[in-house]
Amino acid sequence: MRFTTTAALALATSLPLMTAHAQNPDPMDIRACTAIETDAQRLACYDRATGRDNLPTAQKRNEASGQPVVEHGGTVFGHETPVASTAQASPATQPAAEVKPLSLLDSRWELTPESKLGTFNLRGYKPVTLMPVFATSNQNKQPLSPNPVDSVTTPQVLDNIEAKFQLSLKTKVWQGVFGDAGDVWAGYTQSSRWQVYNKETSRPFRETNYEPEAMLMFNTNYELAGWDGRLFGIGLNHESNGRSDPLSRSWNRVMGYAGFERDNWTVMFRPWWRIPESRSDDNNPDISNYMGRADMQIIHEWNGQEFGLMLRHSLRGGSESHGAAQFTWAFPVAGNLRGYMELFKGYGESMIDYNHNATYLGIGLSLLDWY
């Protein structure tokens, strides 16, 4: 068995490529794949993240079977092979194209053609978290509203330390609304504050918020002040706590979405307009002056960690000027499990607290982070 000089050179040339494919992919590039529930679609996502979907079919087959890959001419295992021109070279001899990692917005919203995974794949949306400790020094024991029907007259017995958990998922229900442009997504977020340490009142759930929404998202490609404009959308959003008077709180909104990226930074702007309700049925008529008319979410990824900052404001002055800020930090613990910290200051940490100003600190675990 002999090798020609040409074959030896071809083998030496291919070693860096094989070494690159043997390396473990950066987990930051493939983290979005873990949110896909369907096995086949998740495998396709991993193949795309690691660059294997760009390998020619012949090379994939030879890798799987263990058969030698024939390079440009020479002898392989004693068999003479013809020398082919560059134009006639076998696809197996062509190096795989460099794969650019998907950005955070692209991996979560499937914006570009190479990131499309079809419809009805369950994916993460907002952070999926469990915080055994969610504490405040100013618990809202007597929720009030300008609507007298929705004001509590007797203070509740509540602990300042409780637990909080959040589940948030989305799925694409229509891909390519306008030919190749526009995808319709349906999202659902549920967050609960649980008085799990409150023995005196039999450990009740203090507040659970339900937030279904539908969004039409478009891929964009423009630059603004050094940022890449990647996403634009419009949606309908309902949020309520599913309770009866005097604790009932809810609102409906038409929302806009604009997403920007640069390096390891992502910014999402969300302005909204509240759909009006009749005065007699509105259980929180001044909610826009407290929970705002727009927010901005800033996400930064660094060394496997994810930092988030949410800023929200009423966009009004004087006595109607109110807002909130929330800082989050997620860091690797083991596998997909991540430590999580949340710090909130301002109005509207939950629907029942929409006009209550307080500081909250939560510590726990996260399975999925932003978007």
MIMI-111688 format. One record per residue: residue number from 1; residue in three letters; z, x, y of N, C-alpha, C in turn. Coordinates in pm, whole numbers, plus 50000, padded with zeros to 5 digits. Layout:
% residues N
R   num   residuo     n_Z     n_X     n_Y    ca_Z    ca_X    ca_Y     c_Z     c_X     c_Y
R   NUM       ALA       Z       X       Y       Z       X       Y       Z       X       Y
...
END
This chain:
% residues 371
R   num   residuo     n_Z     n_X     n_Y    ca_Z    ca_X    ca_Y     c_Z     c_X     c_Y
R     1       MET   50000   50086   49881   50000   50000   50000   50000   50089   50124
R     2       ARG   49901   50073   50217   49891   50164   50332   49867   50085   50459
R     3       PHE   49906   50141   50570   49884   50079   50700   49794   50169   50783
R     4       THR   49698   50110   50853   49616   50188   50945   49692   50208   51076
R     5       THR   49640   50299   51157   49703   50323   51287   49700   50198   51374
R     6       THR   49588   50122   51364   49577   49998   51444   49683   49898   51405
R     7       ALA   49705   49880   51275   49807   49785   51230   49945   49827   51273
R     8       ALA   49971   49959   51268   50103   50008   51308   50128   49980   51455
R     9       LEU   50023   50004   51538   50039   49976   51680   50061   49828   51706
R    10       ALA   49989   49743   51632   50006   49599   51650   50145   49556   51613
R    11       LEU   50199   49614   51504   50335   49580   51462   50435   49623   51566
R    12       ALA   50417   49742   51622   50509   49791   51725   50504   49704   51849
R    13       THR   50381   49656   51882   50366   49570   51999   50436   49437   51981
R    14       SER   50435   49386   51857   50492   49254   51832   50643   49254   51818
R    15       LEU   50705   49374   51798   50850   49380   51778   50927   49325   51896
R    16       PRO   50896   49361   52022   50973   49302   52134   50964   49152   52138
R    17       LEU   50845   49096   52105   50832   48950   52106   50920   48887   52001
R    18       MET   50920   48946   51876   51004   48890   51770   51150   48905   51804
R    19       THR   51187   49015   51869   51326   49036   51908   51369   48932   52011
R    20       ALA   51278   48904   52105   51311   48804   52208   51336   48669   52147
R    21       HIS   51256   48632   52044   51275   48501   51982   51397   48498   51893
R    22       ALA   51442   48615   51849   51559   48619   51762   51689   48606   51840
R    23       GLN   51681   48635   51970   51803   48627   52050   51848   48482   52065
R    24       ASN   51978   48466   52083   52030   48331   52107   51988   48286   52246
R    25       PRO   51942   48163   52260   51903   48114   52393   52025   48097   52481
R    26       ASP   52001   48109   52609   52108   48086   52706   52156   47941   52694
R    27       PRO   52285   47918   52665   52332   47781   52647   52315   47695   52771
R    28       MET   52303   47758   52889   52283   47679   53010   52145   47614   53010
R    29       ASP   52047   47674   52934   51912   47619   52930   51899   47503   52833
R    30       ILE   51987   47496   52734   51970   47396   52629   52084   47295   52628
R    31       ARG   52172   47300   52726   52288   47213   52724   52249   47066   52731
R    32       ALA   52138   47035   52802   52097   46896   52814   52057   46837   52679
R    33       CYS   52014   46923   52584   51970   46873   52453   52084   46806   52377
R    34       THR   52207   46848   52401   52319   46793   52325   52343   46647   52356
R    35       ALA   52288   46598   52467   52310   46458   52505   52216   46362   52433
R    36       ILE   52119   46416   52357   52021   46331   52290   52072   46293   52152
R    37       GLU   52076   46163   52124   52133   46115   51999   52034   46119   51883
R    38       THR   51905   46103   51908   51805   46100   51803   51778   46241   51752
R    39       ASP   51788   46263   51618   51775   46396   51561   51640   46460   51594
R    40       ALA   51531   46386   51573   51399   46442   51594   51377   46481   51740
R    41       GLN   51422   46394   51832   51405   46424   51973   51495   46540   52016
R    42       ARG   51613   46549   51958   51702   46661   51992   51644   46793   51944
R    43       LEU   51584   46795   51823   51521   46915   51771   51405   46957   51859
R    44       ALA   51325   46859   51903   51213   46891   51992   51264   46950   52123
R    45       CYS   51376   46901   52172   51435   46954   52295   51479   47099   52276
R    46       TYR   51545   47129   52162   51587   47266   52134   51466   47359   52120
R    47       ASP   51360   47312   52052   51240   47394   52038   51180   47427   52173
R    48       ARG   51180   47329   52262   51124   47352   52394   51211   47448   52475
R    49       ALA   51342   47433   52465   51434   47519   52542   51427   47663   52498
R    50       THR   51403   47688   52368   51398   47825   52316   51259   47883   52316
R    51       GLY   51158   47803   52355   51022   47854   52363   50944   47845   52235
R    52       ARG   51003   47791   52129   50934   47790   52001   50817   47692   51999
R    53       ASP   50820   47592   52086   50709   47496   52087   50582   47558   52143
R    54       ASN   50593   47677   52207   50476   47746   52260   50414   47843   52161
R    55       LEU   50479   47863   52046   50420   47949   51944   50297   47881   51885
R    56       PRO   50189   47956   51860   50072   47896   51794   50109   47842   51657
R    57       THR   50034   47743   51612   50064   47679   51484   50061   47779   51369
R    58       ALA   49962   47870   51369   49953   47968   51260   50074   48058   51255
R    59       GLN   50125   48097   51372   50242   48184   51375   50365   48112   51326
R    60       LYS   50382   47982   51364   50494   47904   51314   50489   47895   51161
R    61       ARG   50366   47870   51107   50353   47855   50964   50385   47986   50892
R    62       ASN   50338   48099   50949   50365   48227   50886   50512   48263   50894
R    63       GLU   50578   48226   51006   50722   48250   51016   50796   48174   50908
R    64       ALA   50757   48047   50888   50827   47963   50792   50803   48007   50648
R    65       SER   50678   48056   50617   50644   48092   50479   50675   48236   50445
R    66       GLY   50696   48319   50549   50722   48460   50522   50597   48540   50499
R    67       GLN   50476   48483   50516   50351   48553   50495   50324   48646   50611
R    68       PRO   50253   48757   50588   50224   48852   50697   50129   48791   50797
R    69       VAL   50145   48832   50922   50057   48788   51029   49952   48895   51050
R    70       VAL   49824   48860   51041   49715   48956   51055   49691   48983   51203
R    71       GLU   49694   49110   51241   49671   49149   51379   49524   49188   51397
R    72       HIS   49492   49255   51506   49354   49290   51539   49304   49401   51447
R    73       GLY   49237   49367   51339   49171   49466   51256   49266   49553   51179
R    74       GLY   49212   49652   51103   49293   49743   51027   49318   49689   50888
R    75       THR   49428   49736   50824   49460   49698   50688   49602   49648   50680
R    76       VAL   49620   49532   50616   49752   49478   50594   49770   49460   50445
R    77       PHE   49868   49528   50386   49895   49523   50244   49770   49556   50162
R    78       GLY   49691   49657   50208   49578   49705   50130   49451   49626   50146
R    79       HIS   49449   49522   50232   49329   49442   50249   49266   49472   50384
R    80       GLU   49137   49503   50383   49067   49532   50508   49044   49402   50586
R    81       THR   49062   49408   50717   49038   49293   50802   48942   49333   50912
R    82       PRO   48855   49243   50955   48759   49279   51059   48827   49291   51194
R    83       VAL   48768   49374   51280   48816   49388   51416   48753   49278   51499
R    84       ALA   48836   49198   51567   48785   49087   51647   48792   49122   51794
R    85       SER   48702   49067   51869   48706   49087   52014   48821   49006   52072
R    86       THR   48854   49033   52198   48963   48960   52262   48935   48811   52266
R    87       ALA   48811   48773   52290   48777   48632   52299   48783   48564   52164
R    88       GLN   48761   48642   52054   48759   48584   51922   48889   48603   51847
R    89       ALA   48989   48660   51910   49115   48689   51842   49178   48561   51791
R    90       SER   49245   48574   51676   49314   48460   51618   49427   48415   51709
R    91       PRO   49454   48284   51718   49566   48237   51801   49697   48301   51761
R    92       ALA   49711   48341   51633   49837   48400   51588   49863   48533   51652
R    93       THR   49756   48598   51708   49774   48730   51767   49813   48722   51913
R    94       GLN   49806   48603   51972   49836   48588   52113   49986   48574   52136
R    95       PRO   50043   48651   52227   50187   48638   52254   50218   48502   52314
R    96       ALA   50338   48453   52284   50380   48324   52339   50395   48334   52490
R    97       ALA   50352   48231   52558   50364   48230   52703   50512   48229   52743
R    98       GLU   50539   48293   52856   50676   48296   52904   50723   48155   52936
R    99       VAL   50838   48119   52883   50890   47984   52901   50992   47985   53015
R   100       LYS   50965   47907   53118   51059   47896   53229   51163   47790   53195
R   101       PRO   51291   47824   53202   51395   47724   53169   51383   47601   53258
R   102       LEU   51411   47486   53199   51409   47363   53276   51523   47364   53377
R   103       SER   51497   47312   53496   51602   47301   53595   51697   47189   53554
R   104       LEU   51812   47181   53623   51911   47080   53589   51855   46939   53607
R   105       LEU   51787   46913   53717   51731   46780   53739   51620   46749   53639
R   106       ASP   51536   46847   53609   51427   46825   53513   51481   46800   53373
R   107       SER   51581   46876   53332   51634   46860   53197   51707   46727   53181
R   108       ARG   51762   46674   53289   51837   46548   53280   51751   46425   53304
R   109       TRP   51645   46440   53385   51564   46325   53423   51421   46332   53370
R   110       GLU   51387   46436   53296   51255   46449   53233   51144   46429   53335
R   111       LEU   51143   46513   53436   51052   46495   53549   50912   46546   53521
R   112       THR   50900   46666   53463   50769   46725   53440   50714   46685   53303
R   113       PRO   50581   46696   53282   50523   46655   53154   50585   46725   53033
R   114       GLU   50617   46855   53046   50672   46928   52931   50814   46887   52896
R   115       SER   50881   46813   52985   51019   46772   52957   51029   46628   52907
R   116       LYS   50916   46555   52902   50919   46415   52862   50957   46399   52715
R   117       LEU   51052   46311   52687   51099   46287   52550   51081   46143   52505
R   118       GLY   51009   46062   52583   50989   45924   52543   51104   45834   52585
R   119       THR   51106   45715   52528   51201   45613   52571   51314   45593   52470
R   120       PHE   51423   45534   52520   51538   45491   52442   51607   45605   52367
R   121       ASN   51616   45720   52434   51703   45828   52388   51830   45825   52474
R   122       LEU   51945   45812   52410   52070   45811   52487   52098   45950   52542
R   123       ARG   52128   45956   52672   52154   46083   52738   52276   46070   52827
R   124       GLY   52338   46184   52856   52449   46185   52949   52402   46155   53090
R   125       TYR   52491   46101   53172   52459   46067   53310   52561   46135   53401
R   126       LYS   52667   46066   53435   52777   46126   53508   52871   46193   53407
R   127       PRO   52968   46271   53452   53055   46341   53356   53123   46247   53257
R   128       VAL   53125   46288   53131   53199   46218   53026   53330   46295   53008
R   129       THR   53441   46234   53048   53567   46309   53060   53685   46232   53000
R   130       LEU   53787   46309   52965   53916   46254   52924   54024   46338   52990
R   131       MET   54104   46274   53076   54210   46344   53148   54345   46283   53113
R   132       PRO   54423   46346   53027   54556   46295   52995   54649   46293   53115
R   133       VAL   54618   46376   53214   54699   46381   53337   54610   46346   53456
R   134       PHE   54641   46235   53520   54572   46194   53643   54682   46144   53737
R   135       ALA   54715   46226   53834   54837   46204   53913   54807   46184   54061
R   136       THR   54893   46107   54127   54888   46087   54271   55029   46069   54324
R   137       SER   55048   46103   54448   55178   46082   54512   55181   45951   54591
R   138       ASN   55069   45877   54590   55059   45756   54670   54987   45647   54591
R   139       GLN   55051   45599   54485   54990   45495   54403   54979   45364   54481
R   140       ASN   54869   45294   54464   54845   45168   54534   54913   45054   54458
R   141       LYS   55035   45023   54495   55113   44924   54421   55094   44782   54473
R   142       GLN   55029   44768   54589   55008   44634   54645   54868   44628   54709
R   143       PRO   54763   44613   54625   54626   44610   54678   54605   44493   54773
R   144       LEU   54535   44523   54884   54512   44422   54988   54363   44412   55019
R   145       SER   54324   44299   55077   54186   44275   55119   54188   44182   55240
R   146       PRO   54087   44191   55328   54080   44093   55439   54066   43950   55390
R   147       ASN   54020   43931   55269   54016   43798   55210   54154   43768   55152
R   148       PRO   54229   43672   55207   54367   43647   55162   54377   43616   55013
R   149       VAL   54272   43559   54957   54274   43525   54814   54283   43650   54728
R   150       ASP   54241   43764   54784   54235   43888   54707   54339   43989   54753
R   151       SER   54453   43942   54796   54563   44029   54835   54683   44003   54745
R   152       VAL   54741   44111   54694   54858   44102   54607   54983   44085   54693
R   153       THR   55063   43988   54662   55181   43959   54743   55307   44028   54693
R   154       THR   55310   44060   54563   55428   44125   54504   55391   44265   54455
R   155       PRO   55461   44368   54500   55427   44505   54455   55434   44518   54303
R   156       GLN   55340   44595   54247   55336   44622   54105   55425   44740   54069
R   157       VAL   55471   44743   53945   55550   44855   53896   55455   44955   53830
R   158       LEU   55427   45066   53899   55329   45163   53852   55384   45304   53858
R   159       ASP   55346   45384   53758   55379   45526   53759   55276   45602   53840
R   160       ASN   55319   45713   53898   55226   45797   53974   55142   45888   53883
R   161       ILE   55181   45903   53756   55104   45982   53660   55052   45889   53552
R   162       GLU   54922   45891   53531   54858   45809   53429   54750   45892   53360
R   163       ALA   54667   45829   53279   54553   45894   53216   54425   45831   53269
R   164       LYS   54318   45909   53269   54189   45857   53312   54081   45907   53218
R   165       PHE   53988   45819   53182   53873   45864   53104   53748   45793   53154
R   166       GLN   53635   45858   53133   53507   45805   53181   53398   45825   53078
R   167       LEU   53320   45722   53055   53202   45726   52969   53081   45693   53055
R   168       SER   52976   45773   53047   52859   45750   53131   52734   45794   53056
R   169       LEU   52642   45699   53034   52519   45725   52961   52401   45662   53033
R   170       LYS   52283   45713   53002   52161   45652   53054   52051   45666   52949
R   171       THR   51948   45583   52962   51833   45592   52873   51709   45550   52949
R   172       LYS   51598   45613   52916   51470   45577   52978   51413   45456   52903
R   173       VAL   51384   45349   52975   51333   45227   52912   51183   45208   52934
R   174       TRP   51124   45283   53028   50980   45271   53053   50932   45404   53109
R   175       GLN   50844   45470   53037   50790   45599   53080   50648   45581   53132
R   176       GLY   50623   45628   53254   50491   45618   53312   50459   45479   53363
R   177       VAL   50536   45432   53459   50515   45299   53514   50381   45291   53587
R   178       PHE   50346   45395   53660   50219   45401   53733   50134   45513   53675
R   179       GLY   50081   45491   53557   50005   45595   53489   50097   45703   53439
R   180       ASP   50086   45821   53499   50175   45931   53461   50296   45943   53554
R   181       ALA   50307   45854   53650   50414   45865   53750   50515   45752   53735
R   182       GLY   50641   45787   53755   50747   45687   53760   50803   45651   53624
R   183       ASP   50934   45669   53609   51006   45630   53487   51120   45537   53525
R   184       VAL   51142   45434   53445   51253   45342   53467   51367   45381   53374
R   185       TRP   51484   45401   53432   51604   45436   53358   51708   45325   53373
R   186       ALA   51787   45306   53269   51903   45217   53275   52027   45302   53251
R   187       GLY   52127   45286   53337   52249   45365   53325   52373   45277   53318
R   188       TYR   52476   45330   53257   52603   45256   53249   52718   45356   53256
R   189       THR   52810   45330   53347   52930   45414   53363   53053   45325   53359
R   190       GLN   53152   45368   53283   53279   45296   53275   53392   45398   53288
R   191       SER   53481   45372   53382   53596   45460   53402   53724   45378   53403
R   192       SER   53826   45430   53335   53953   45356   53320   54070   45442   53364
R   193       ARG   54167   45379   53433   54294   45441   53468   54403   45371   53387
R   194       TRP   54469   45445   53302   54558   45388   53200   54702   45435   53227
R   195       GLN   54791   45340   53248   54933   45369   53268   55000   45396   53132
R   196       VAL   54950   45498   53064   54991   45523   52926   55136   45570   52916
R   197       TYR   55192   45624   53024   55330   45673   53022   55428   45570   53079
R   198       ASN   55381   45452   53113   55462   45349   53176   55519   45255   53070
R   199       LYS   55633   45291   53013   55695   45208   52910   55747   45076   52966
R   200       GLU   55789   45079   53091   55853   44962   53152   55760   44841   53154
R   201       THR   55629   44866   53174   55534   44753   53181   55438   44752   53062
R   202       SER   55481   44812   52950   55406   44810   52824   55270   44880   52833
R   203       ARG   55264   44989   52910   55149   45079   52916   55016   45006   52945
R   204       PRO   55002   44938   53054   54879   44861   53081   54766   44951   53134
R   205       PHE   54643   44902   53127   54531   44962   53198   54539   44913   53342
R   206       ARG   54561   45006   53434   54575   44968   53575   54442   44924   53634
R   207       GLU   54336   44993   53602   54206   44964   53662   54094   45019   53575
R   208       THR   53994   44936   53548   53872   44979   53479   53753   44933   53562
R   209       ASN   53663   45026   53591   53544   44995   53670   53420   45000   53581
R   210       TYR   53333   44901   53599   53210   44889   53521   53091   44902   53616
R   211       GLU   52997   44990   53583   52887   45019   53675   52754   45027   53601
R   212       PRO   52688   44914   53576   52551   44918   53524   52451   44935   53637
R   213       GLU   52340   45001   53609   52238   45021   53712   52101   45043   53650
R   214       ALA   51998   45016   53727   51860   45040   53686   51793   45122   53796
R   215       MET   51715   45225   53755   51658   45319   53852   51513   45348   53821
R   216       LEU   51431   45352   53922   51292   45395   53910   51282   45533   53973
R   217       MET   51254   45635   53888   51256   45774   53933   51117   45837   53931
R   218       PHE   51088   45917   54033   50960   45986   54045   50983   46136   54057
R   219       ASN   50892   46211   53996   50890   46356   54012   50824   46390   54145
R   220       THR   50885   46476   54224   50826   46520   54350   50815   46671   54350
R   221       ASN   50731   46722   54438   50707   46866   54444   50678   46906   54588
R   222       TYR   50784   46932   54664   50768   46977   54801   50887   47065   54837
R   223       GLU   50876   47134   54947   50982   47225   54990   51035   47181   55125
R   224       LEU   51168   47184   55140   51232   47146   55265   51346   47243   55292
R   225       ALA   51330   47324   55396   51432   47420   55438   51475   47511   55323
R   226       GLY   51378   47554   55243   51408   47645   55134   51454   47578   55005
R   227       TRP   51460   47445   55004   51499   47370   54884   51376   47302   54825
R   228       ASP   51372   47295   54693   51263   47227   54623   51298   47079   54606
R   229       GLY   51217   46992   54665   51235   46849   54646   51179   46808   54511
R   230       ARG   51265   46768   54418   51223   46746   54279   51226   46600   54238
R   231       LEU   51300   46515   54306   51321   46379   54255   51332   46281   54372
R   232       PHE   51272   46165   54352   51287   46055   54447   51295   45925   54367
R   233       GLY   51386   45834   54410   51399   45712   54333   51462   45599   54412
R   234       ILE   51457   45482   54352   51520   45363   54408   51579   45284   54293
R   235       GLY   51692   45215   54319   51756   45145   54209   51843   45029   54254
R   236       LEU   51888   44952   54156   51984   44844   54177   52113   44881   54105
R   237       ASN   52226   44861   54174   52355   44904   54122   52457   44792   54138
R   238       HIS   52528   44762   54030   52641   44667   54035   52766   44742   53993
R   239       GLU   52874   44720   54067   53002   44782   54031   53113   44680   54052
R   240       SER   53199   44666   53951   53310   44572   53962   53421   44617   53869
R   241       ASN   53538   44552   53886   53650   44584   53797   53675   44472   53696
R   242       GLY   53592   44370   53696   53600   44267   53593   53731   44190   53589
R   243       ARG   53798   44177   53702   53927   44109   53705   53918   43981   53789
R   244       SER   54018   43900   53775   54024   43776   53851   54108   43797   53977
R   245       ASP   54102   43699   54068   54182   43708   54191   54331   43711   54156
R   246       PRO   54410   43788   54230   54379   43856   54356   54332   44001   54339
R   247       LEU   54306   44046   54214   54271   44185   54189   54121   44206   54172
R   248       SER   54042   44103   54191   53898   44114   54173   53834   44196   54285
R   249       ARG   53747   44290   54246   53671   44371   54342   53531   44394   54286
R   250       SER   53429   44385   54373   53292   44407   54326   53198   44423   54444
R   251       TRP   53080   44481   54418   52971   44483   54513   52841   44515   54442
R   252       ASN   52729   44479   54508   52595   44506   54457   52519   44583   54563
R   253       ARG   52441   44683   54518   52374   44771   54614   52230   44799   54574
R   254       VAL   52146   44818   54675   52014   44880   54657   52031   45026   54695
R   255       MET   51996   45116   54604   52028   45257   54624   51900   45341   54628
R   256       GLY   51905   45447   54708   51799   45547   54711   51849   45677   54652
R   257       TYR   51758   45759   54600   51793   45886   54537   51694   45992   54583
R   258       ALA   51744   46107   54622   51660   46220   54658   51728   46346   54605
R   259       GLY   51660   46418   54515   51719   46534   54450   51651   46663   54492
R   260       PHE   51730   46767   54519   51680   46898   54562   51745   47007   54477
R   261       GLU   51672   47119   54463   51724   47231   54383   51687   47363   54448
R   262       ARG   51771   47463   54420   51742   47601   54459   51828   47692   54374
R   263       ASP   51766   47783   54299   51838   47872   54208   51930   47788   54118
R   264       ASN   52060   47812   54122   52154   47738   54037   52227   47628   54115
R   265       TRP   52164   47580   54219   52222   47474   54302   52139   47346   54290
R   266       THR   52206   47233   54287   52140   47102   54284   52212   47011   54384
R   267       VAL   52133   46937   54462   52189   46844   54559   52121   46708   54540
R   268       MET   52202   46603   54532   52150   46467   54521   52204   46384   54636
R   269       PHE   52112   46325   54714   52150   46234   54822   52131   46090   54772
R   270       ARG   52230   46004   54802   52221   45864   54762   52262   45774   54881
R   271       PRO   52169   45731   54963   52200   45627   55061   52191   45490   54993
R   272       TRP   52264   45392   55043   52255   45258   54984   52277   45150   55089
R   273       TRP   52233   45030   55051   52251   44910   55132   52319   44805   55046
R   274       ARG   52432   44754   55095   52503   44653   55018   52436   44517   55032
R   275       ILE   52413   44451   54918   52357   44317   54919   52465   44221   54967
R   276       PRO   52441   44146   55075   52547   44061   55133   52591   43951   55037
R   277       GLU   52718   43912   55052   52775   43799   54979   52829   43698   55080
R   278       SER   52846   43575   55036   52905   43474   55125   53049   43513   55157
R   279       ARG   53093   43481   55276   53226   43523   55322   53337   43471   55231
R   280       SER   53323   43349   55182   53430   43290   55101   53439   43355   54962
R   281       ASP   53325   43406   54911   53324   43465   54777   53344   43615   54778
R   282       ASP   53338   43678   54895   53348   43823   54904   53493   43867   54893
R   283       ASN   53527   43935   54783   53667   43977   54765   53698   44112   54828
R   284       ASN   53597   44177   54887   53620   44301   54962   53515   44313   55072
R   285       PRO   53524   44227   55175   53418   44220   55277   53398   44347   55358
R   286       ASP   53499   44431   55367   53487   44554   55447   53467   44678   55361
R   287       ILE   53419   44662   55237   53413   44775   55145   53320   44887   55193
R   288       SER   53212   44852   55264   53118   44955   55310   53181   45047   55414
R   289       ASN   53281   44998   55486   53349   45082   55585   53449   45178   55522
R   290       TYR   53474   45163   55392   53568   45251   55323   53500   45331   55211
R   291       MET   53426   45264   55123   53357   45333   55015   53219   45380   55056
R   292       GLY   53183   45356   55182   53070   45422   55241   52936   45353   55227
R   293       ARG   52837   45418   55289   52699   45374   55285   52606   45483   55234
R   294       ALA   52663   45596   55198   52584   45706   55142   52680   45810   55086
R   295       ASP   52631   45886   54989   52707   46002   54941   52612   46116   54909
R   296       MET   52669   46233   54891   52594   46353   54856   52670   46426   54745
R   297       GLN   52599   46460   54637   52659   46532   54525   52597   46672   54519
R   298       ILE   52681   46773   54527   52637   46913   54520   52688   46972   54390
R   299       ILE   52598   47033   54312   52636   47094   54185   52593   47239   54184
R   300       HIS   52682   47327   54141   52650   47470   54129   52690   47519   53990
R   301       GLU   52596   47586   53923   52623   47644   53792   52637   47795   53805
R   302       TRP   52743   47848   53742   52771   47990   53754   52846   48038   53630
R   303       ASN   52785   48132   53557   52848   48193   53440   52899   48088   53340
R   304       GLY   52818   47987   53314   52857   47885   53217   52952   47781   53272
R   305       GLN   52988   47792   53397   53077   47695   53460   52996   47604   53553
R   306       GLU   53051   47487   53579   52983   47394   53668   53081   47342   53773
R   307       PHE   53044   47358   53898   53126   47313   54010   53054   47197   54080
R   308       GLY   53127   47093   54111   53069   46977   54176   53148   46938   54300
R   309       LEU   53077   46895   54403   53141   46847   54525   53071   46718   54568
R   310       MET   53146   46609   54577   53095   46482   54625   53150   46454   54763
R   311       LEU   53061   46420   54857   53101   46382   54993   53047   46242   55020
R   312       ARG   53131   46154   55072   53093   46015   55093   53146   45967   55228
R   313       HIS   53067   45884   55299   53112   45839   55431   53054   45702   55463
R   314       SER   53120   45633   55554   53078   45499   55595   52961   45502   55694
R   315       LEU   52932   45619   55753   52827   45635   55854   52852   45545   55974
R   316       ARG   52977   45531   56008   53019   45455   56125   53124   45536   56200
R   317       GLY   53148   45501   56324   53248   45570   56403   53369   45484   56430
R   318       GLY   53464   45540   56502   53583   45466   56543   53666   45419   56426
R   319       SER   53712   45294   56432   53800   45240   56328   53727   45213   56197
R   320       GLU   53595   45221   56198   53518   45198   56076   53477   45328   56009
R   321       SER   53525   45439   56060   53490   45570   56004   53589   45608   55893
R   322       HIS   53542   45604   55770   53623   45642   55655   53533   45712   55553
R   323       GLY   53595   45787   55467   53516   45858   55367   53603   45915   55257
R   324       ALA   53543   46002   55176   53615   46062   55064   53542   46189   55022
R   325       ALA   53615   46277   54955   53558   46399   54897   53618   46419   54759
R   326       GLN   53536   46468   54667   53584   46495   54531   53528   46628   54483
R   327       PHE   53616   46714   54435   53578   46843   54380   53602   46843   54229
R   328       THR   53503   46888   54151   53519   46896   54006   53485   47036   53958
R   329       TRP   53548   47075   53848   53524   47207   53788   53526   47190   53637
R   330       ALA   53416   47230   53572   53407   47227   53426   53379   47367   53377
R   331       PHE   53447   47408   53271   53434   47545   53219   53438   47544   53066
R   332       PRO   53368   47637   53000   53360   47636   52854   53496   47659   52788
R   333       VAL   53518   47585   52679   53639   47604   52597   53599   47643   52455
R   334       ALA   53524   47554   52387   53476   47581   52251   53355   47494   52224
R   335       GLY   53242   47557   52192   53121   47480   52165   53082   47397   52286
R   336       ASN   53060   47268   52263   53026   47178   52373   53148   47126   52449
R   337       LEU   53268   47159   52401   53390   47113   52466   53419   47199   52587
R   338       ARG   53450   47134   52697   53473   47205   52822   53601   47157   52887
R   339       GLY   53672   47249   52950   53785   47211   53031   53736   47145   53159
R   340       TYR   53820   47059   53217   53774   46982   53332   53888   46958   53429
R   341       MET   53859   46973   53558   53956   46946   53664   53888   46863   53771
R   342       GLU   53961   46765   53825   53906   46675   53927   54008   46659   54038
R   343       LEU   53965   46679   54161   54051   46662   54278   53981   46567   54375
R   344       PHE   54047   46456   54408   53989   46353   54495   54080   46331   54614
R   345       LYS   54020   46318   54732   54094   46287   54853   54014   46187   54936
R   346       GLY   54079   46074   54972   54014   45978   55059   54026   45836   55008
R   347       TYR   53930   45753   55049   53931   45611   55015   53842   45584   54893
R   348       GLY   53882   45487   54812   53794   45436   54708   53783   45521   54584
R   349       GLU   53893   45578   54536   53885   45648   54407   53847   45550   54297
R   350       SER   53888   45425   54311   53848   45317   54221   53823   45192   54305
R   351       MET   53770   45088   54243   53739   44965   54317   53864   44900   54375
R   352       ILE   53973   44896   54299   54095   44832   54347   54154   44910   54464
R   353       ASP   54120   45039   54472   54171   45126   54579   54067   45150   54687
R   354       TYR   53973   45058   54704   53860   45084   54794   53905   45112   54936
R   355       ASN   54014   45047   54982   54063   45068   55118   54199   45138   55119
R   356       HIS   54226   45213   55011   54354   45285   54998   54327   45435   55003
R   357       ASN   54395   45503   55094   54377   45647   55112   54480   45723   55030
R   358       ALA   54434   45810   54941   54527   45884   54856   54460   46011   54804
R   359       THR   54542   46098   54749   54495   46220   54683   54526   46209   54534
R   360       TYR   54428   46242   54449   54444   46234   54304   54404   46369   54243
R   361       LEU   54479   46412   54141   54448   46534   54068   54446   46503   53919
R   362       GLY   54335   46535   53855   54321   46511   53712   54288   46639   53638
R   363       ILE   54346   46654   53517   54322   46772   53433   54296   46724   53290
R   364       GLY   54189   46775   53230   54159   46732   53094   54039   46802   53036
R   365       LEU   53953   46725   52967   53839   46780   52894   53712   46705   52934
R   366       SER   53599   46775   52917   53468   46716   52946   53374   46746   52830
R   367       LEU   53294   46647   52792   53189   46666   52692   53052   46685   52756
R   368       LEU   53028   46617   52866   52902   46629   52940   52934   46633   53089
R   369       ASP   52855   46712   53162   52878   46724   53304   52771   46648   53383
R   370       TRP   52749   46682   53506   52665   46600   53593   52523   46593   53546
R   371       TYR   52467   46471   53548   52327   46441   53523   52282   46485   53385
END
